[in-house]
Amino acid sequence: MGDLLFIIFIIWVLVYIFTSEPDKMTPDEKSELKSELKTKPMIVVVAGLGVMGTLLMFIGTVISRPFISLIGTWFITGYLVGQGFLMWEKNRGLSGIVVMGAIGLSVYGSGVYFLGW
């Protein structure tokens, strides 16, 4: 179980690295981002879910506690669902795929842990 969750963790990190944009922002983009963060606190919550999920999966894998890694998987599921909601207006098809994939990840991870699939 721990190996599977660690593999999922590595895949998530690689996807994050390859899909993130570089930090080179113009001053106008920085001020726009600051105002957007003030008006949309869900962005901060979603980012927090991703960070907490990553930390929990890493800690659970290092100390060989699959349940902690499973909780991390649930946090990352929340992160992915939140990302799906945030991108709903821009790309509904991709948003649906991200949300369904996140729910599938959570159901599979829970099934592996609780039912021994």
Backbone bond lengths (Angstrom), bond angles and torsions (degrees), N, CA, C in turn:
res aa  C-N    CA-C-N  psi(-1)  N-CA   C-N-CA  omega(-1)  CA-C   N-CA-C  phi
1 M - - - 1.455 - - 1.529 110.68 -
2 G 1.330 115.55 -45.09 1.455 119.30 -179.63 1.517 112.08 -62.66
3 D 1.343 116.23 -37.27 1.466 119.59 179.25 1.522 110.91 -65.15
4 L 1.330 116.80 -41.48 1.460 120.52 179.41 1.526 110.62 -62.84
5 L 1.320 116.32 -45.13 1.457 119.34 -179.62 1.528 111.02 -66.56
6 F 1.332 116.86 -35.02 1.461 119.27 177.35 1.528 110.74 -65.82
7 I 1.321 116.94 -39.49 1.465 120.57 177.28 1.528 110.06 -63.66
8 I 1.338 116.82 -42.29 1.463 120.56 177.33 1.529 109.77 -61.91
9 F 1.329 116.49 -40.42 1.460 121.29 178.30 1.531 110.97 -60.84
10 I 1.325 116.89 -45.93 1.464 121.25 -179.77 1.533 110.44 -63.23
11 I 1.338 116.54 -42.77 1.470 120.11 178.90 1.525 110.03 -62.17
12 W 1.347 116.77 -42.14 1.458 120.70 179.88 1.526 110.47 -62.12
13 V 1.329 117.32 -42.65 1.466 120.74 179.59 1.527 110.49 -63.83
14 L 1.334 117.13 -43.07 1.464 119.94 179.62 1.524 111.62 -64.08
15 V 1.335 116.99 -41.94 1.469 120.09 177.81 1.523 109.90 -62.37
16 Y 1.328 116.40 -41.94 1.463 120.07 179.31 1.528 111.02 -62.21
17 I 1.328 116.40 -43.96 1.465 120.27 -178.42 1.523 110.93 -63.65
18 F 1.327 116.68 -44.50 1.458 119.34 -174.84 1.522 113.53 -78.96
19 T 1.334 118.31 -18.26 1.463 119.47 -179.73 1.515 113.12 -102.73
20 S 1.329 118.37 -8.53 1.463 119.62 -179.31 1.526 110.06 -77.74
21 E 1.296 114.42 148.82 1.456 120.31 -179.47 1.527 109.18 -90.44
22 P 1.328 117.45 152.85 1.466 119.22 177.64 1.527 111.01 -65.00
23 D 1.317 115.81 157.39 1.461 121.30 -175.49 1.527 114.31 -81.89
24 K 1.310 118.20 6.85 1.459 120.48 -179.11 1.523 109.07 -76.69
25 M 1.331 114.68 102.60 1.455 120.41 -178.38 1.524 109.16 -122.37
26 T 1.304 115.32 144.87 1.457 119.85 174.98 1.527 108.08 -76.92
27 P 1.313 118.08 161.52 1.473 119.91 178.04 1.532 112.71 -57.79
28 D 1.332 117.02 -34.46 1.470 119.74 178.13 1.524 110.87 -65.16
29 E 1.333 116.74 -41.69 1.465 120.42 178.95 1.522 111.16 -66.09
30 K 1.333 116.87 -36.80 1.464 120.18 178.61 1.524 111.02 -64.87
31 S 1.331 117.11 -44.04 1.464 119.53 179.41 1.525 110.78 -67.47
32 E 1.332 116.91 -35.43 1.467 120.38 176.94 1.528 110.74 -65.03
33 L 1.333 116.83 -40.91 1.461 120.95 178.52 1.520 111.00 -64.70
34 K 1.331 117.31 -41.52 1.460 120.58 178.84 1.526 111.30 -62.01
35 S 1.331 116.76 -43.68 1.464 119.17 179.57 1.526 110.99 -68.19
36 E 1.344 116.45 -34.16 1.464 119.79 178.49 1.528 110.89 -68.07
37 L 1.335 117.05 -38.49 1.462 120.13 178.32 1.523 111.28 -65.75
38 K 1.346 116.89 -32.94 1.458 119.89 178.48 1.524 111.53 -71.06
39 T 1.330 116.71 -35.44 1.462 119.64 -176.48 1.523 113.07 -89.41
40 K 1.338 117.53 -20.24 1.464 120.70 -178.66 1.530 110.06 -125.38
41 P 1.326 117.73 81.92 1.471 119.36 -178.43 1.528 113.12 -66.75
42 M 1.337 117.74 -13.78 1.464 119.71 179.62 1.527 111.09 -63.27
43 I 1.338 117.52 -28.67 1.463 120.81 178.46 1.522 109.65 -60.96
44 V 1.322 116.94 -43.42 1.465 121.36 -179.66 1.523 110.12 -67.44
45 V 1.326 117.36 -40.80 1.467 121.06 179.17 1.521 110.57 -63.26
46 V 1.317 116.69 -44.72 1.467 120.92 -179.67 1.527 110.44 -63.49
47 A 1.325 116.75 -43.25 1.466 119.73 178.02 1.522 110.48 -63.04
48 G 1.319 117.43 -39.25 1.467 121.09 177.38 1.517 112.22 -62.90
49 L 1.324 116.89 -39.06 1.467 119.76 176.86 1.523 111.16 -62.01
50 G 1.317 116.21 -42.01 1.462 119.87 179.30 1.515 112.15 -63.95
51 V 1.326 116.66 -43.97 1.466 120.58 -179.79 1.523 110.67 -66.26
52 M 1.323 117.26 -46.44 1.472 119.99 179.96 1.523 111.30 -63.48
53 G 1.323 117.05 -41.54 1.461 120.05 178.49 1.512 112.00 -61.65
54 T 1.327 115.87 -42.11 1.461 119.80 178.73 1.520 110.85 -63.35
55 L 1.321 116.65 -45.80 1.466 119.86 179.66 1.524 111.54 -62.89
56 L 1.323 117.48 -43.40 1.465 120.02 179.92 1.519 111.70 -64.66
57 M 1.326 117.02 -41.16 1.469 118.80 178.03 1.523 110.70 -64.41
58 F 1.310 117.04 -40.92 1.463 120.51 179.98 1.529 110.90 -66.19
59 I 1.329 116.83 -47.06 1.469 120.39 -179.88 1.520 110.37 -63.23
60 G 1.328 117.64 -44.96 1.464 120.92 179.54 1.512 112.76 -61.58
61 T 1.326 116.54 -35.40 1.462 120.11 178.61 1.522 110.94 -72.68
62 V 1.324 116.93 -40.91 1.466 120.55 -178.17 1.526 111.26 -65.98
63 I 1.328 117.48 -42.12 1.470 119.37 -177.95 1.528 112.31 -95.42
64 S 1.318 117.19 10.24 1.475 123.49 176.29 1.523 112.79 56.79
65 R 1.307 115.90 48.53 1.459 121.76 175.08 1.525 108.39 -120.10
66 P 1.345 116.67 96.17 1.472 119.57 -175.57 1.524 114.07 -60.51
67 F 1.338 117.69 -30.36 1.461 118.34 -177.99 1.529 111.14 -66.84
68 I 1.321 117.20 -36.69 1.466 119.85 177.06 1.526 109.62 -65.11
69 S 1.325 116.59 -40.56 1.467 120.04 176.78 1.525 110.93 -64.15
70 L 1.329 116.96 -36.53 1.462 120.75 178.34 1.526 110.84 -64.36
71 I 1.322 116.60 -41.40 1.465 119.90 176.47 1.530 109.67 -61.94
72 G 1.338 116.45 -39.37 1.464 120.20 175.06 1.515 111.91 -60.45
73 T 1.338 116.10 -38.44 1.467 120.27 177.17 1.524 110.33 -62.31
74 W 1.322 117.23 -39.74 1.465 120.39 178.22 1.533 110.87 -64.80
75 F 1.331 116.77 -40.13 1.464 119.90 177.27 1.528 110.71 -62.83
76 I 1.338 116.29 -43.64 1.465 119.48 179.45 1.524 110.48 -66.36
77 T 1.337 117.19 -32.97 1.464 120.06 173.89 1.522 109.96 -61.14
78 G 1.327 116.60 -43.96 1.464 120.38 175.99 1.512 112.27 -60.61
79 Y 1.329 115.68 -39.28 1.468 120.70 177.03 1.529 110.68 -61.43
80 L 1.335 116.45 -47.79 1.468 119.94 -177.76 1.530 111.87 -66.97
81 V 1.332 116.84 -39.24 1.469 119.53 177.09 1.528 109.56 -63.74
82 G 1.334 116.36 -42.07 1.464 120.02 176.98 1.518 112.17 -61.47
83 Q 1.337 116.63 -41.69 1.466 119.87 176.62 1.530 110.55 -62.20
84 G 1.332 116.18 -39.37 1.462 119.78 177.58 1.516 112.01 -60.97
85 F 1.339 116.37 -41.74 1.463 119.62 178.43 1.525 111.52 -67.90
86 L 1.343 116.24 -38.39 1.461 119.19 -178.68 1.524 112.36 -67.72
87 M 1.336 117.53 -30.98 1.467 119.10 -178.79 1.527 112.28 -96.54
88 W 1.318 118.54 9.50 1.459 122.46 -176.38 1.522 112.04 -57.79
89 E 1.339 117.14 -42.40 1.465 120.24 -177.11 1.524 112.16 -69.71
90 K 1.332 117.45 -31.56 1.467 120.77 -175.84 1.525 112.48 -83.42
91 N 1.331 117.39 -40.81 1.465 119.80 -174.70 1.529 108.84 -151.89
92 R 1.305 116.82 93.41 1.463 120.95 -175.05 1.520 113.06 -67.63
93 G 1.319 117.47 -34.96 1.464 120.06 -179.76 1.513 111.70 -65.00
94 L 1.328 116.70 -49.16 1.461 121.02 178.75 1.519 110.70 -64.88
95 S 1.319 116.87 -36.97 1.457 121.08 178.22 1.524 110.79 -59.85
96 G 1.318 116.89 -45.33 1.468 120.48 178.49 1.512 112.60 -63.33
97 I 1.335 116.37 -39.55 1.464 119.94 179.04 1.523 110.57 -64.88
98 V 1.330 117.49 -42.87 1.467 121.19 -179.64 1.522 110.61 -62.96
99 V 1.324 117.14 -45.16 1.469 120.40 -179.03 1.523 110.81 -65.75
100 M 1.331 118.13 -44.70 1.471 119.95 179.23 1.524 111.18 -64.80
101 G 1.328 117.25 -39.66 1.461 120.32 177.39 1.516 111.94 -64.00
102 A 1.325 116.69 -39.58 1.463 120.46 179.30 1.522 111.12 -65.19
103 I 1.308 116.55 -43.35 1.465 119.76 179.34 1.523 109.90 -66.48
104 G 1.334 117.42 -39.54 1.463 120.77 176.11 1.513 111.91 -61.80
105 L 1.329 117.21 -41.15 1.467 121.61 177.08 1.521 111.08 -60.09
106 S 1.315 116.45 -44.88 1.459 120.60 -179.05 1.524 111.66 -66.47
107 V 1.325 116.65 -43.59 1.469 120.15 179.72 1.524 110.53 -64.63
108 Y 1.338 117.09 -42.80 1.464 120.39 179.68 1.532 110.85 -65.38
109 G 1.339 117.10 -46.36 1.462 120.04 179.17 1.513 112.19 -61.58
110 S 1.328 117.19 -40.58 1.464 120.60 177.98 1.519 110.72 -67.98
111 G 1.328 116.87 -39.82 1.465 120.20 178.60 1.510 112.05 -64.05
112 V 1.331 116.60 -39.66 1.467 120.07 177.96 1.516 109.92 -63.21
113 Y 1.323 116.73 -43.84 1.462 119.58 -176.37 1.527 111.82 -72.10
114 F 1.326 117.17 -50.50 1.461 120.25 -172.27 1.526 113.75 -84.15
115 L 1.339 117.58 -35.01 1.462 120.17 -173.85 1.519 113.39 -108.55
116 G 1.318 117.85 -8.08 1.452 121.30 179.48 1.513 113.46 70.30
117 W 1.339 117.75 34.61 1.466 120.79 -179.66 1.506 110.53 -62.23
